[in-house]
Amino acid sequence: MATPETRRKPNILITGSPGTGKSTLGQQVADRLGFEFIEVSKEVRENNLQGEFDEQYNCHVLDEDKLLDHISERMDSENGGMVVDYHGCDLFPERWFDVVAVLRCSTEKLYDRLQARGYTEFKIKENVECEIFGSLLEEAKESYR
Ligand SMILES: Nc1ncnc2c1ncn2[C@@H]1O[C@H](COP(=O)(O)OP(=O)(O)O)[C@@H](O)[C@H]1O
């Protein structure tokens, strides 16, 4: 099982509220470095890693155990060189990452981006509030002191 000391190339986690630009940046970073990009939402859709249906959010929740099992071989590899995009970081074992970036975005821009994505007012408000409070940055600081 690789650790930051034994991995050949670093693993990078890109977190932040939905709409801050994680998948855009993650793909660019992976392309430039020749790393593999795991966009978690896409990985979940393509590999049937959903859990139960959530009525309030009108979508399936993620089955976290299934996701972790699904990517653990690549994340624990001695090679490293993985870029992962997910909105939080406390789901993952700390040993998986050498670099954690938290993307931020102005609330005006975030609002417009989430509206353009067709999110409900409820979901937009919740995500914009999360951005105002800097919740995901705090989560990352707690996990990776
Ligand atoms: N640096 C940027 N400048 C302007 N627009 C951006 C930037 N990064 C992403 N976007 C746009 O913002 C929207 C959300 O980006 P996306 O990468 O899908 O965010 P996330 O993966 O965090 O949900 C997309 O329409 C994307 O084109």
The ligand as a Gaussian input file, in Angstrom:
#p B3LYP/6-31G(d) Opt

LIG

0 1
 N      -11.690000      29.099000     -14.491000
 C      -12.911000      29.204000     -15.011000
 N      -13.326000      30.359000     -15.551000
 C      -14.576000      30.483000     -16.061000
 N      -15.479000      29.489000     -16.108000
 C      -15.122000      28.298000     -15.578000
 C      -13.825000      28.107000     -15.005000
 N      -13.773000      26.830000     -14.555000
 C      -14.956000      26.265000     -14.835000
 N      -15.763000      27.148000     -15.470000
 C      -17.145000      26.887000     -15.901000
 O      -17.938000      26.749000     -14.739000
 C      -18.890000      25.691000     -14.886000
 C      -18.667000      24.663000     -13.786000
 O      -17.399000      24.045000     -13.984000
 P      -17.135000      22.546000     -13.574000
 O      -15.701000      22.267000     -13.908000
 O      -18.165000      21.637000     -14.151000
 O      -17.333000      22.632000     -11.982000
 P      -17.434000      21.458000     -10.897000
 O      -16.705000      20.263000     -11.437000
 O      -16.760000      22.027000      -9.677000
 O      -18.883000      21.232000     -10.657000
 C      -18.681000      25.134000     -16.293000
 O      -19.629000      25.759000     -17.131000
 C      -17.268000      25.565000     -16.663000
 O      -17.130000      25.742000     -18.039000

